[in-house]
């Protein structure tokens, strides 16, 4: 999830840097779509809405917490993991793999497409607020 957050921070920083540039109005919706796809994956893996302990009561746990809870349960037992433990692990692992594949697809297709789109807009690396070249 650190990778998603790093990419999101870069995109948001870039959008802030080009605010006022004529191409920003064309880049913003493309960036918003990419950010939404990244957030959708992150929100399936990690509960991003929890900001305090009380928030956990209002927002369900996600895959990372479910796997951590399963590991803690299995780790505390005096016996080998049960068939149910293995079944839950298999189910959670499959769901996590789906999200990781979605993320990989975004990284391999959408991020490069966004970069190409931005290059085509001829936006300067350093934008001073003036559209003169």
CNS distance restraints for C-alpha pairs under 8 A (distance, minus, plus):
assign (resid   1 and name CA) (resid   5 and name CA) 6.27 0.50 0.50
assign (resid   1 and name CA) (resid  42 and name CA) 6.37 0.50 0.50
assign (resid   1 and name CA) (resid  46 and name CA) 7.95 0.50 0.50
assign (resid   2 and name CA) (resid   6 and name CA) 6.00 0.50 0.50
assign (resid   3 and name CA) (resid   7 and name CA) 6.19 0.50 0.50
assign (resid   4 and name CA) (resid   8 and name CA) 6.08 0.50 0.50
assign (resid   4 and name CA) (resid  38 and name CA) 6.36 0.50 0.50
assign (resid   4 and name CA) (resid  39 and name CA) 7.79 0.50 0.50
assign (resid   4 and name CA) (resid  42 and name CA) 7.22 0.50 0.50
assign (resid   5 and name CA) (resid   9 and name CA) 6.02 0.50 0.50
assign (resid   6 and name CA) (resid  10 and name CA) 6.28 0.50 0.50
assign (resid   7 and name CA) (resid  11 and name CA) 6.24 0.50 0.50
assign (resid   8 and name CA) (resid  12 and name CA) 6.08 0.50 0.50
assign (resid   8 and name CA) (resid  35 and name CA) 6.41 0.50 0.50
assign (resid   8 and name CA) (resid  38 and name CA) 7.85 0.50 0.50
assign (resid   9 and name CA) (resid  13 and name CA) 5.95 0.50 0.50
assign (resid  10 and name CA) (resid  14 and name CA) 6.06 0.50 0.50
assign (resid  11 and name CA) (resid  15 and name CA) 6.15 0.50 0.50
assign (resid  11 and name CA) (resid  31 and name CA) 7.11 0.50 0.50
assign (resid  12 and name CA) (resid  16 and name CA) 6.19 0.50 0.50
assign (resid  13 and name CA) (resid  17 and name CA) 6.17 0.50 0.50
assign (resid  14 and name CA) (resid  18 and name CA) 6.34 0.50 0.50
assign (resid  15 and name CA) (resid  19 and name CA) 6.17 0.50 0.50
assign (resid  15 and name CA) (resid  24 and name CA) 7.19 0.50 0.50
assign (resid  15 and name CA) (resid  28 and name CA) 7.18 0.50 0.50
assign (resid  17 and name CA) (resid 126 and name CA) 7.76 0.50 0.50
assign (resid  17 and name CA) (resid 127 and name CA) 6.69 0.50 0.50
assign (resid  18 and name CA) (resid  24 and name CA) 6.20 0.50 0.50
assign (resid  18 and name CA) (resid 123 and name CA) 7.79 0.50 0.50
assign (resid  18 and name CA) (resid 127 and name CA) 6.12 0.50 0.50
assign (resid  18 and name CA) (resid 129 and name CA) 7.83 0.50 0.50
assign (resid  19 and name CA) (resid  24 and name CA) 6.20 0.50 0.50
assign (resid  19 and name CA) (resid 129 and name CA) 7.92 0.50 0.50
assign (resid  20 and name CA) (resid  24 and name CA) 6.81 0.50 0.50
assign (resid  20 and name CA) (resid 129 and name CA) 6.33 0.50 0.50
assign (resid  21 and name CA) (resid 123 and name CA) 7.85 0.50 0.50
assign (resid  21 and name CA) (resid 127 and name CA) 7.71 0.50 0.50
assign (resid  21 and name CA) (resid 129 and name CA) 6.77 0.50 0.50
assign (resid  21 and name CA) (resid 130 and name CA) 7.67 0.50 0.50
assign (resid  21 and name CA) (resid 131 and name CA) 6.55 0.50 0.50
assign (resid  22 and name CA) (resid 131 and name CA) 7.64 0.50 0.50
assign (resid  23 and name CA) (resid  27 and name CA) 6.20 0.50 0.50
assign (resid  23 and name CA) (resid 121 and name CA) 6.21 0.50 0.50
assign (resid  23 and name CA) (resid 123 and name CA) 7.02 0.50 0.50
assign (resid  24 and name CA) (resid  28 and name CA) 5.81 0.50 0.50
assign (resid  25 and name CA) (resid  29 and name CA) 7.46 0.50 0.50
assign (resid  26 and name CA) (resid  30 and name CA) 7.31 0.50 0.50
assign (resid  27 and name CA) (resid  31 and name CA) 6.09 0.50 0.50
assign (resid  27 and name CA) (resid 117 and name CA) 7.83 0.50 0.50
assign (resid  27 and name CA) (resid 118 and name CA) 6.81 0.50 0.50
assign (resid  28 and name CA) (resid  32 and name CA) 6.00 0.50 0.50
assign (resid  29 and name CA) (resid  33 and name CA) 6.23 0.50 0.50
assign (resid  30 and name CA) (resid  34 and name CA) 6.42 0.50 0.50
assign (resid  30 and name CA) (resid 114 and name CA) 7.06 0.50 0.50
assign (resid  31 and name CA) (resid  35 and name CA) 6.04 0.50 0.50
assign (resid  31 and name CA) (resid 114 and name CA) 7.21 0.50 0.50
assign (resid  32 and name CA) (resid  36 and name CA) 6.02 0.50 0.50
assign (resid  33 and name CA) (resid  37 and name CA) 6.29 0.50 0.50
assign (resid  34 and name CA) (resid  38 and name CA) 6.28 0.50 0.50
assign (resid  34 and name CA) (resid 110 and name CA) 6.76 0.50 0.50
assign (resid  34 and name CA) (resid 111 and name CA) 7.39 0.50 0.50
assign (resid  34 and name CA) (resid 114 and name CA) 7.81 0.50 0.50
assign (resid  35 and name CA) (resid  39 and name CA) 6.06 0.50 0.50
assign (resid  36 and name CA) (resid  40 and name CA) 6.05 0.50 0.50
assign (resid  37 and name CA) (resid  41 and name CA) 6.59 0.50 0.50
assign (resid  37 and name CA) (resid 106 and name CA) 7.59 0.50 0.50
assign (resid  38 and name CA) (resid  42 and name CA) 6.31 0.50 0.50
assign (resid  38 and name CA) (resid 103 and name CA) 7.06 0.50 0.50
assign (resid  38 and name CA) (resid 106 and name CA) 7.45 0.50 0.50
assign (resid  39 and name CA) (resid  43 and name CA) 5.85 0.50 0.50
assign (resid  40 and name CA) (resid  44 and name CA) 6.44 0.50 0.50
assign (resid  41 and name CA) (resid  45 and name CA) 6.59 0.50 0.50
assign (resid  41 and name CA) (resid  99 and name CA) 5.81 0.50 0.50
assign (resid  41 and name CA) (resid 100 and name CA) 7.87 0.50 0.50
assign (resid  41 and name CA) (resid 102 and name CA) 7.03 0.50 0.50
assign (resid  41 and name CA) (resid 103 and name CA) 6.50 0.50 0.50
assign (resid  42 and name CA) (resid  46 and name CA) 5.80 0.50 0.50
assign (resid  42 and name CA) (resid  48 and name CA) 7.82 0.50 0.50
assign (resid  43 and name CA) (resid  47 and name CA) 5.77 0.50 0.50
assign (resid  43 and name CA) (resid  48 and name CA) 6.17 0.50 0.50
assign (resid  43 and name CA) (resid  62 and name CA) 7.74 0.50 0.50
assign (resid  44 and name CA) (resid  62 and name CA) 6.17 0.50 0.50
assign (resid  44 and name CA) (resid  63 and name CA) 6.81 0.50 0.50
assign (resid  44 and name CA) (resid  99 and name CA) 7.27 0.50 0.50
assign (resid  45 and name CA) (resid  62 and name CA) 5.54 0.50 0.50
assign (resid  45 and name CA) (resid  63 and name CA) 4.89 0.50 0.50
assign (resid  45 and name CA) (resid  64 and name CA) 5.78 0.50 0.50
assign (resid  45 and name CA) (resid  96 and name CA) 6.95 0.50 0.50
assign (resid  45 and name CA) (resid  99 and name CA) 7.30 0.50 0.50
assign (resid  46 and name CA) (resid  61 and name CA) 7.64 0.50 0.50
assign (resid  46 and name CA) (resid  62 and name CA) 5.33 0.50 0.50
assign (resid  46 and name CA) (resid  63 and name CA) 6.52 0.50 0.50
assign (resid  46 and name CA) (resid  64 and name CA) 5.94 0.50 0.50
assign (resid  46 and name CA) (resid  65 and name CA) 7.56 0.50 0.50
assign (resid  47 and name CA) (resid  59 and name CA) 7.46 0.50 0.50
assign (resid  47 and name CA) (resid  60 and name CA) 7.34 0.50 0.50
assign (resid  47 and name CA) (resid  61 and name CA) 6.04 0.50 0.50
assign (resid  47 and name CA) (resid  62 and name CA) 5.56 0.50 0.50
assign (resid  49 and name CA) (resid  55 and name CA) 7.46 0.50 0.50
assign (resid  49 and name CA) (resid  59 and name CA) 7.04 0.50 0.50
assign (resid  50 and name CA) (resid  55 and name CA) 5.05 0.50 0.50
assign (resid  50 and name CA) (resid  56 and name CA) 5.96 0.50 0.50
assign (resid  50 and name CA) (resid  59 and name CA) 7.07 0.50 0.50
assign (resid  51 and name CA) (resid  55 and name CA) 6.39 0.50 0.50
assign (resid  52 and name CA) (resid  56 and name CA) 7.42 0.50 0.50
assign (resid  53 and name CA) (resid  57 and name CA) 7.96 0.50 0.50
assign (resid  54 and name CA) (resid  58 and name CA) 7.56 0.50 0.50
assign (resid  55 and name CA) (resid  59 and name CA) 6.34 0.50 0.50
assign (resid  56 and name CA) (resid  60 and name CA) 6.88 0.50 0.50
assign (resid  56 and name CA) (resid  61 and name CA) 7.53 0.50 0.50
assign (resid  61 and name CA) (resid  65 and name CA) 5.91 0.50 0.50
assign (resid  61 and name CA) (resid  66 and name CA) 6.80 0.50 0.50
assign (resid  62 and name CA) (resid  66 and name CA) 6.22 0.50 0.50
assign (resid  63 and name CA) (resid  67 and name CA) 6.10 0.50 0.50
assign (resid  63 and name CA) (resid  92 and name CA) 6.67 0.50 0.50
assign (resid  63 and name CA) (resid  95 and name CA) 7.78 0.50 0.50
assign (resid  63 and name CA) (resid  96 and name CA) 6.75 0.50 0.50
assign (resid  64 and name CA) (resid  68 and name CA) 6.18 0.50 0.50
assign (resid  65 and name CA) (resid  69 and name CA) 5.98 0.50 0.50
assign (resid  66 and name CA) (resid  70 and name CA) 6.16 0.50 0.50
assign (resid  66 and name CA) (resid  92 and name CA) 7.67 0.50 0.50
assign (resid  67 and name CA) (resid  71 and name CA) 6.14 0.50 0.50
assign (resid  67 and name CA) (resid  89 and name CA) 7.17 0.50 0.50
assign (resid  67 and name CA) (resid  92 and name CA) 6.90 0.50 0.50
assign (resid  68 and name CA) (resid  72 and name CA) 6.17 0.50 0.50
assign (resid  69 and name CA) (resid  73 and name CA) 6.17 0.50 0.50
assign (resid  70 and name CA) (resid  74 and name CA) 6.14 0.50 0.50
assign (resid  70 and name CA) (resid  85 and name CA) 7.35 0.50 0.50
assign (resid  70 and name CA) (resid  89 and name CA) 7.43 0.50 0.50
assign (resid  71 and name CA) (resid  75 and name CA) 5.85 0.50 0.50
assign (resid  72 and name CA) (resid  76 and name CA) 6.17 0.50 0.50
assign (resid  73 and name CA) (resid  77 and name CA) 6.54 0.50 0.50
assign (resid  74 and name CA) (resid  80 and name CA) 7.75 0.50 0.50
assign (resid  74 and name CA) (resid  81 and name CA) 5.88 0.50 0.50
assign (resid  74 and name CA) (resid  85 and name CA) 7.42 0.50 0.50
assign (resid  77 and name CA) (resid  81 and name CA) 7.74 0.50 0.50
assign (resid  81 and name CA) (resid  85 and name CA) 5.75 0.50 0.50
assign (resid  81 and name CA) (resid  86 and name CA) 6.90 0.50 0.50
assign (resid  82 and name CA) (resid  86 and name CA) 6.47 0.50 0.50
assign (resid  83 and name CA) (resid  87 and name CA) 6.10 0.50 0.50
assign (resid  84 and name CA) (resid  88 and name CA) 6.09 0.50 0.50
assign (resid  85 and name CA) (resid  89 and name CA) 6.09 0.50 0.50
assign (resid  86 and name CA) (resid  90 and name CA) 6.03 0.50 0.50
assign (resid  87 and name CA) (resid  91 and name CA) 6.18 0.50 0.50
assign (resid  88 and name CA) (resid  92 and name CA) 6.09 0.50 0.50
assign (resid  89 and name CA) (resid  93 and name CA) 5.88 0.50 0.50
assign (resid  90 and name CA) (resid  94 and name CA) 6.13 0.50 0.50
assign (resid  91 and name CA) (resid  95 and name CA) 6.36 0.50 0.50
assign (resid  92 and name CA) (resid  96 and name CA) 6.10 0.50 0.50
assign (resid  93 and name CA) (resid  97 and name CA) 6.04 0.50 0.50
assign (resid  94 and name CA) (resid  98 and name CA) 6.33 0.50 0.50
assign (resid  95 and name CA) (resid  99 and name CA) 6.60 0.50 0.50
assign (resid  96 and name CA) (resid 100 and name CA) 6.19 0.50 0.50
assign (resid  97 and name CA) (resid 101 and name CA) 6.05 0.50 0.50
assign (resid  98 and name CA) (resid 102 and name CA) 6.23 0.50 0.50
assign (resid  99 and name CA) (resid 103 and name CA) 6.16 0.50 0.50
assign (resid 100 and name CA) (resid 104 and name CA) 6.12 0.50 0.50
assign (resid 101 and name CA) (resid 105 and name CA) 6.13 0.50 0.50
assign (resid 102 and name CA) (resid 106 and name CA) 6.28 0.50 0.50
assign (resid 103 and name CA) (resid 107 and name CA) 6.17 0.50 0.50
assign (resid 104 and name CA) (resid 108 and name CA) 6.06 0.50 0.50
assign (resid 105 and name CA) (resid 109 and name CA) 5.88 0.50 0.50
assign (resid 105 and name CA) (resid 110 and name CA) 7.51 0.50 0.50
assign (resid 106 and name CA) (resid 110 and name CA) 4.87 0.50 0.50
assign (resid 106 and name CA) (resid 111 and name CA) 6.29 0.50 0.50
assign (resid 107 and name CA) (resid 111 and name CA) 5.30 0.50 0.50
assign (resid 107 and name CA) (resid 112 and name CA) 7.34 0.50 0.50
assign (resid 108 and name CA) (resid 112 and name CA) 6.64 0.50 0.50
assign (resid 109 and name CA) (resid 113 and name CA) 6.10 0.50 0.50
assign (resid 110 and name CA) (resid 114 and name CA) 6.02 0.50 0.50
assign (resid 111 and name CA) (resid 115 and name CA) 6.23 0.50 0.50
assign (resid 112 and name CA) (resid 116 and name CA) 6.14 0.50 0.50
assign (resid 113 and name CA) (resid 117 and name CA) 6.10 0.50 0.50
assign (resid 114 and name CA) (resid 118 and name CA) 6.19 0.50 0.50
assign (resid 115 and name CA) (resid 119 and name CA) 6.24 0.50 0.50
assign (resid 116 and name CA) (resid 120 and name CA) 6.20 0.50 0.50
assign (resid 117 and name CA) (resid 121 and name CA) 6.49 0.50 0.50
assign (resid 118 and name CA) (resid 122 and name CA) 6.94 0.50 0.50
assign (resid 118 and name CA) (resid 123 and name CA) 6.82 0.50 0.50
assign (resid 119 and name CA) (resid 123 and name CA) 6.74 0.50 0.50
assign (resid 123 and name CA) (resid 127 and name CA) 7.84 0.50 0.50
